[in-house]
Amino acid sequence: MPYRLKFDKEKCIGCYACHIACLDAHHSVGEIVPSFRAFQKVTDLSGTFEKTVCPGCIHCGKCEHVCPQHAIYREKTTGFILVDQDLCNGCRSCEAVCPLQVIHFNEAGKMEKCDGCVERIKAGREPACVRTCYPGAITWEKVDG
């Protein structure tokens, strides 16, 4: 069954718990790598309050549609958008269309992004960022086909 991740910047308090959970779920201790989450400063309408929010990929599929190498695809079981780095040529077409600007490129010039913790989901667990987000800014839901 497909899933969808949602991010509510109004609920996000900028605690970075999702960032740490993402790093912990995908990387070894001491490994120096970027998180699959991105940081953005937002200001309220009055311009007096600013906070840093940490949106992640919502797996909208816009990057999938522009990839000339077909390196980006929708995983059948979860519905999350994944990347086959062997096929990625680093053209950055995906980066230009990402509405949340959460796509990164590794040292080899290959695209990296949130995988929705697809392996955790297949094991019956929720994504690390969802599990850790105590204000409820990151949620997930099952969606119809």
Backbone torsions as a table, in degrees:
resi	resn	phi	psi	omega
1	MET	NA	132.2	179.9
2	PRO	-69.4	151.8	178.8
3	TYR	-124.2	162.8	175.9
4	ARG	-135.7	134.3	172.5
5	LEU	-94.6	141.3	178.6
6	LYS	-127.2	145.5	178.1
7	PHE	-128.9	127.6	179.0
8	ASP	-114.6	102.8	-176.0
9	LYS	-65.7	-20.6	177.8
10	GLU	-70.1	-31.8	179.4
11	LYS	-84.8	-21.6	-178.3
12	CYS	-66.9	131.2	179.7
13	ILE	-106.0	3.2	177.3
14	GLY	71.9	35.0	-177.1
15	CYS	-84.8	-14.0	179.1
16	TYR	68.8	11.9	178.4
17	ALA	-61.2	-37.9	179.2
18	CYS	-64.7	-38.3	178.7
19	HIS	-61.6	-48.5	-179.8
20	ILE	-65.6	-41.1	178.9
21	ALA	-63.0	-39.5	178.6
22	CYS	-64.4	-47.3	178.6
23	LEU	-60.3	-43.2	-178.9
24	ASP	-65.0	-38.2	-177.4
25	ALA	-74.3	-25.5	-172.3
26	HIS	-116.2	-9.1	-173.4
27	HIS	-138.4	160.3	178.8
28	SER	-84.1	157.6	176.9
29	VAL	-60.3	132.4	178.1
30	GLY	86.5	-9.3	178.6
31	GLU	-72.7	127.3	-178.4
32	ILE	-94.3	102.3	-178.1
33	VAL	-146.4	157.1	174.9
34	PRO	-77.1	152.2	173.5
35	SER	-72.2	158.0	174.0
36	PHE	-79.8	0.4	176.9
37	ARG	-99.6	158.3	-178.8
38	ALA	-121.1	155.0	179.7
39	PHE	-112.1	135.6	179.5
40	GLN	-138.5	138.0	175.1
41	LYS	-87.5	134.4	176.3
42	VAL	-127.0	147.4	179.7
43	THR	-123.5	143.3	178.4
44	ASP	-71.0	171.9	-174.6
45	LEU	-60.3	-30.2	180.0
46	SER	-78.1	-15.5	-179.7
47	GLY	80.1	10.9	-176.3
48	THR	-100.4	-20.5	-177.5
49	PHE	-119.8	128.5	179.9
50	GLU	-126.3	140.5	174.4
51	LYS	-143.5	161.5	176.7
52	THR	-101.0	124.2	177.8
53	VAL	-109.0	163.9	-173.2
54	CYS	-129.2	71.0	179.9
55	PRO	-70.5	149.9	175.7
56	GLY	-119.2	-179.7	-179.6
57	CYS	-65.8	133.5	176.2
58	ILE	-98.7	5.1	175.1
59	HIS	57.3	46.5	-178.5
60	CYS	-74.0	-25.7	177.4
61	GLY	92.2	2.0	179.7
62	LYS	-61.7	-37.5	179.2
63	CYS	-66.9	-36.2	179.7
64	GLU	-59.3	-40.9	-174.6
65	HIS	-72.1	-20.5	-178.1
66	VAL	-103.6	-4.3	-176.3
67	CYS	-73.4	113.6	-177.8
68	PRO	-71.0	-18.4	-178.3
69	GLN	-94.8	-5.0	-174.7
70	HIS	57.2	34.5	178.5
71	ALA	-81.1	-18.2	-178.5
72	ILE	-105.5	130.8	-175.2
73	TYR	-147.0	161.0	177.4
74	ARG	-93.8	120.0	179.9
75	GLU	-68.5	132.0	-170.6
76	LYS	-66.4	-40.1	-175.4
77	THR	-71.7	-47.1	-174.1
78	THR	-99.6	-22.5	-175.9
79	GLY	82.9	2.6	-179.9
80	PHE	-77.8	151.1	179.0
81	ILE	-86.1	123.9	-178.4
82	LEU	-122.8	168.5	179.4
83	VAL	-128.0	137.1	173.3
84	ASP	-97.0	101.7	-174.6
85	GLN	-65.4	-21.7	176.3
86	ASP	-66.8	-29.8	179.8
87	LEU	-90.5	-21.3	-177.1
88	CYS	-66.1	130.6	177.1
89	ASN	-104.1	3.6	176.6
90	GLY	73.2	25.9	-176.3
91	CYS	-72.4	-18.6	177.4
92	ARG	70.7	16.0	174.8
93	SER	-59.0	-37.4	-178.6
94	CYS	-64.6	-39.2	-177.9
95	GLU	-60.7	-37.4	-176.6
96	ALA	-68.2	-25.8	-176.4
97	VAL	-103.9	-3.3	-177.3
98	CYS	-69.0	116.2	-176.1
99	PRO	-67.9	-23.9	-179.4
100	LEU	-106.0	0.9	178.6
101	GLN	53.7	51.6	-177.2
102	VAL	-112.7	10.3	178.4
103	ILE	-88.2	136.1	178.8
104	HIS	-122.8	165.2	175.1
105	PHE	-126.2	134.0	-177.4
106	ASN	-80.3	-177.5	-177.3
107	GLU	-61.8	-25.7	178.5
108	ALA	-84.9	0.3	179.9
109	GLY	81.7	14.2	-179.5
110	LYS	-95.5	143.6	-178.8
111	MET	-67.5	140.3	174.2
112	GLU	-133.0	146.2	176.8
113	LYS	-160.8	173.4	175.7
114	CYS	-56.5	134.7	176.0
115	ASP	-104.2	10.8	179.7
116	GLY	68.0	14.3	-175.0
117	CYS	54.1	47.3	-175.1
118	VAL	-54.2	-37.4	179.6
119	GLU	-70.2	-35.5	176.0
120	ARG	-64.5	-43.2	-179.2
121	ILE	-63.6	-43.7	178.9
122	LYS	-62.4	-24.6	177.6
123	ALA	-90.3	7.0	178.1
124	GLY	84.4	17.5	-179.6
125	ARG	-111.9	161.6	177.3
126	GLU	-89.3	161.3	177.8
127	PRO	-56.5	145.6	-176.6
128	ALA	-57.9	-41.4	-178.0
129	CYS	-67.0	-37.6	179.0
130	VAL	-66.2	-45.5	-178.5
131	ARG	-61.0	-33.5	-173.8
132	THR	-90.5	-19.8	-173.7
133	CYS	-78.4	91.5	-176.6
134	TYR	-70.4	-26.5	175.8
135	PRO	-76.2	-9.9	179.3
136	GLY	81.4	23.9	179.5
137	ALA	-75.3	-26.7	178.4
138	ILE	-113.6	121.4	179.0
139	THR	-133.0	169.1	175.4
140	TRP	-141.6	155.5	-178.2
141	GLU	-149.9	153.6	173.6
142	LYS	-80.5	140.9	179.6
143	VAL	-126.1	155.1	177.4
144	ASP	-73.1	131.8	178.0
145	GLY	-2.4	NA	NA
